[in-house]
């Protein structure tokens, strides 16, 4: 297979295209039955999956891969149960396929509506976490799509075992085996070949680090939905409730600092900086957060490091926070425009006009008033999971669930109309 | 400028990005005032535009460009009035910006909604028709977007004069000049540079021939919305009303054969072929349509040519029709799956089950029951114009109007929620 990766990938593409035609016309009950079988099968196959995972973990340790990455890689009975439960949640979502939105009546008596249909074939290229294999497969199937999965080489044994388990459930349920295909090679040329499968793959979704994503955006002739970095801000307005602001900042920074919706920079209105910052910084220190403040911040709180320009540009993904005191909401919005990555931005305020201005003028996938940026997540938005968080503007923006894996077609009822 | 196209295009990209930030926060009334000024300005500047157009037309004739292409290029007082009127129609459309769809209440009391916002900067690369310059500018502005236009070299003088006229109206209305920028060079490197303006242009929309579109889809690092070819079919089912079927076929084939929503292949159920085809073919002959039929068609109607495999693959864009007799609706759907380009497909039937099957099982931007494929058009769908017809699945499918030039952001109202 390694000799002829392009042929191997083309075969996968053709199989997926064929399966997608079957899946587009399959009823909700059959899809749900298959999803339930997938959830059950994962539990039944736990031991096999855990054994495969141990091979991956041992290899990763030998390579000296970092603790957090190994933690993302490790599977346990509990984590397999979580994957199974996530599939159950997805099973119980409303099936959007064949829903018709806006059936309008035209002056010439045509009825024109938009019917939701599957995208077709979805390609997902992702890094270490093996649970993506199960989540993505379930979301794609719920929306009637075939999926081609290409996980990181670190998790290849785990991913193959999980996808074998899911495929067995699919076949048992009478669905095409190619509903789900896992690219069973660690060879990087497979990714290159995947990016050329225009006509077979309808959309590629890369999930992972910036270099993975940039490579795919730059080189793919298949349309790409970009999921990206989150340099997220919380702006504490003059009128903010200090208690609420502290809770939100501590949550957004410390609850899970390694994820894209964690906050990276705090902006504080100058009129409250000297009263608000000292107590906040003390608390953040107690959570082991390293603080890097602007000059004004340093004047107010002595034990912070001086922030550089680079700090305001950086997605730390760590217990580090940049702090800047700003003279107005306008300056806060300008700072976010300059440094933000259009992911998640929050204002803490009790001022009505400022809350509305922030919602309208800040351009990001999710803009918050008085809540933590950590809520930008498919599960929190009620999607039962997510296929990624889009930080671009085409097709989908923010957490992508089942609905974002559909497209539409116009359906038109006539009675003989001509132009 | 020709020496340094990349710098020139980068400057255009930067200007557009800046203008887009202003446009995103501008109210409907200001946008509408500017649109009305644009409509008026075109009329006032008619003589200048017509003079520029005469230069283009003379050059095209000298180059020996074909009659239909010259017809597309020529402007008249009437055509300028039509462009002006189209802008008026777009002015009167509902402004979608800042509309919020689905403001949902979550179990933790967060209110989560999706606000419609402009895409940002839209790049359009198109061929000869100069009216696109006005249509596209108006649609983009209505949705709060900046636009970068790159028309065909044949129409460069007309396009520059039209865009100058529109820009004067924009500036007069207090909008940034870079709301609309026309790429004032016929150098092809400008297109290459435009495809690299990721971060400045949010979406590129190519309109024109297959080679133009394929080049952009393949090489652009800016996301592309593909507008494409239409190999459109009409399937006449066993239960069709013959009269209705004839009217629709004649309309779909002959009313304007050179456009993408015109029909190219007729499929007829075998049980009616011998009664339906003779009279139809006679009528099509009287409209000067060249017929290319399958072997069964030839047995029924002697004076047709034999269709080749290639004929069924071809978008003739001309008074030529391929005809195939099929044994069932399944065979018709299979034929469309194999040869169709997912543009516009129609069934003529009086059978309820078949009408529903066709609507669900045929995958195309627009699927019709008992109406002409010619209706796939922004104006006919009530969009007041169109920026192109998307034949791909991401973001937009079918005619793209003001709504398709928007994206969304999630807005979240909280009261201090944390995870």
Contacts between the chains, C-beta under 8 A, distances in Angstrom:
chain1	res1	chain2	res2	distance
A	21	B	337	7.1
A	24	B	361	7.9
A	24	B	363	6.9
A	25	B	360	6.7
A	25	B	361	5.8
A	98	B	360	6.5
A	104	B	382	7.0
A	106	B	380	7.6
A	106	B	381	7.8
A	106	B	382	6.5
A	110	B	371	6.0
A	110	B	375	6.6
A	112	B	381	6.1
A	112	B	382	8.0
A	115	B	359	7.3
A	115	B	360	7.7
A	117	B	363	6.8
A	119	B	393	5.4
A	119	B	394	7.7
A	120	B	393	6.5
A	198	B	217	7.6
A	202	B	393	5.3
A	202	B	394	7.5
A	203	B	393	7.4
A	203	B	394	5.9
A	217	B	198	7.6
A	217	B	221	6.5
A	218	B	221	5.2
A	221	B	217	6.5
A	221	B	218	5.2
A	223	B	223	7.2
A	223	B	224	7.5
A	223	B	392	6.9
A	223	B	394	4.9
A	224	B	223	7.5
A	225	B	394	7.4
A	241	B	416	7.4
A	244	B	416	4.1
A	247	B	416	6.3
A	247	B	418	5.5
A	248	B	416	6.7
A	248	B	418	5.8
A	250	B	418	7.9
A	251	B	418	3.5
A	251	B	419	6.1
A	252	B	418	7.7
A	255	B	418	7.4
A	255	B	419	5.7
A	337	B	21	7.0
A	359	B	115	7.3
A	359	B	411	4.8
A	360	B	25	6.7
A	360	B	98	6.5
A	360	B	115	7.7
A	361	B	24	7.9
A	361	B	25	5.8
A	363	B	24	6.9
A	363	B	117	6.8
A	363	B	409	6.7
A	364	B	409	6.2
A	365	B	409	6.2
A	365	B	410	6.4
A	366	B	409	6.9
A	366	B	410	4.2
A	366	B	411	7.8
A	366	B	412	6.3
A	367	B	409	6.0
A	367	B	410	7.1
A	367	B	411	5.4
A	367	B	412	7.0
A	368	B	412	4.6
A	368	B	414	6.2
A	369	B	411	8.0
A	369	B	412	7.0
A	369	B	413	5.4
A	369	B	414	6.1
A	370	B	413	7.5
A	370	B	414	4.2
A	370	B	415	5.8
A	370	B	416	5.6
A	370	B	417	7.7
A	371	B	110	6.0
A	371	B	412	5.7
A	371	B	413	7.9
A	371	B	414	2.7
A	371	B	415	7.7
A	371	B	416	7.1
A	371	B	417	4.4
A	371	B	418	7.6
A	372	B	414	7.9
A	372	B	417	6.5
A	372	B	418	4.6
A	372	B	419	6.0
A	374	B	418	7.2
A	374	B	419	4.5
A	375	B	110	6.6
A	375	B	412	6.7
A	375	B	417	7.0
A	375	B	419	6.5
A	376	B	410	7.5
A	380	B	106	7.6
A	380	B	419	7.3
A	381	B	106	7.8
A	381	B	112	6.1
A	381	B	410	7.5
A	382	B	104	7.1
A	382	B	106	6.5
A	382	B	112	8.0
A	392	B	223	6.9
A	393	B	119	5.4
A	393	B	120	6.5
A	393	B	202	5.3
A	393	B	203	7.4
A	393	B	407	4.1
A	394	B	119	7.6
A	394	B	202	7.5
A	394	B	203	5.9
A	394	B	223	4.9
A	394	B	225	7.5
A	394	B	394	6.2
A	394	B	395	4.5
A	394	B	407	7.1
A	395	B	394	4.5
A	395	B	395	4.1
A	397	B	407	5.6
A	397	B	408	5.7
A	397	B	409	6.3
A	397	B	410	7.6
A	398	B	409	7.4
A	398	B	410	4.9
A	407	B	393	4.1
A	407	B	394	7.1
A	407	B	397	5.7
A	408	B	397	5.7
A	409	B	363	6.7
A	409	B	364	6.2
A	409	B	365	6.2
A	409	B	366	6.9
A	409	B	367	6.0
A	409	B	397	6.2
A	409	B	398	7.4
A	410	B	365	6.4
A	410	B	366	4.2
A	410	B	367	7.1
A	410	B	376	7.5
A	410	B	381	7.4
A	410	B	397	7.5
A	410	B	398	4.9
A	411	B	359	4.8
A	411	B	366	7.8
A	411	B	367	5.4
A	411	B	369	8.0
A	412	B	366	6.3
A	412	B	367	7.0
A	412	B	368	4.6
A	412	B	369	6.9
A	412	B	371	5.7
A	412	B	375	6.7
A	413	B	369	5.4
A	413	B	370	7.4
A	413	B	371	7.9
A	414	B	368	6.2
A	414	B	369	6.1
A	414	B	370	4.2
A	414	B	371	2.8
A	414	B	372	7.9
A	415	B	370	5.8
A	415	B	371	7.8
A	416	B	241	7.3
A	416	B	244	4.0
A	416	B	247	6.3
A	416	B	248	6.6
A	416	B	370	5.6
A	416	B	371	7.1
A	417	B	370	7.7
A	417	B	371	4.5
A	417	B	372	6.5
A	417	B	375	7.1
A	418	B	247	5.5
A	418	B	248	5.9
A	418	B	250	7.9
A	418	B	251	3.5
A	418	B	252	7.7
A	418	B	255	7.4
A	418	B	371	7.6
A	418	B	372	4.6
A	418	B	374	7.2
A	419	B	251	6.1
A	419	B	255	5.7
A	419	B	372	5.9
A	419	B	374	4.5
A	419	B	375	6.5
A	419	B	380	7.3
